[in-house]
């Protein structure tokens, strides 16, 4: 059954490209989390600067 369990045959070459995408998806998520943390830190320091 293709689609029900994408990790069932993750080791096969046919699904290797999908598994490989996690390598570039991880740093992208890390960058977005870093940017969001910096923006929230700046906004918090500006709005609640009393």
N, C-alpha and C positions, 0 to 999 in steps of 0.2 A: 504494500500500500504506500504509494508515493504521496507525501504531503501530510500524512497522519503523524509520522514520527521522523522528523528531519535528521535527528541524531542517530537513528537506527543504523544507517550505513554511512556514517560520516567518514570512515576510513577508506572508502572507495574513491577512485580517481574521478568518477563522475560527480561526486559531491565535494571534491577537494576544493574547488574554487569558492563554494559557498562558505566552507570552513575557513578558508584563507582570508576572507574579508574581515574576520574579527581582528586581524593584525593591524589593519589601518583604521578600523572602527574604534578600537580601544584608545589610541592617542587622541582621536577627534573628540571623543567623549571627555577625556581628561582635560583637553584644552577648553572645552565649553564649560566644564565645572570650574576650572581655574578662573576664566573670565567672569563667570557669574559670581564667584566668591569675591573677586576684586571689586566688581561693580556694587555688590551688596555692602561691602565694607566701606566704600567711599560714600554711598548713599546714606548708610547708617551714621557715619561720622559727620555728615553735612546736616542731615535732618535733626539729629539729636545732639547737636553741638551747643549745649547750654552750660 
